[in-house]
Amino acid sequence: MSGHGILQGKWTSGSGKDTIETFLPIYSFVEDGINYAICPPLDITGYGNSEPEAKGSLGIMIGEFFDYTIKKRTFLSELTRLGWTVKKKKKLIAPAIEEIARKDPNFADILNNKNYTVEQSPINMPIAV
């Protein structure tokens, strides 16, 4: 899987919160009997006793990341720190998986040494504020 991902998807507006449902890669693997689910473009990990539990944990962590960075008004700066390209307020480009692996030795280890699965999972991203 390679390339950059321009954030595209279904736009939702309401309750004072605009979101866009997009798809980001979720990598799942088991290590030492613990299931992990990670979203490399957001550098967020969830874990649990089963894959569904790990993905549920990841979903909670992603929601917390969005809530915290929006409240602190650091959402765009955090995405930039994570390697995203931010163009104007409504165009976000996720970093390429290869770029993430080059900068993050832990993620590179997963790609090179773990038995993992990857899927494009729907994620409701807040519209940049």
Summary of the structure (lengths in Angstrom):
residues: 129
radius of gyration: 14.6
end to end distance: 29.5
largest distance: 44.2
contacts: 350
relative contact order: 0.25
helix: 36%
strand: 40%
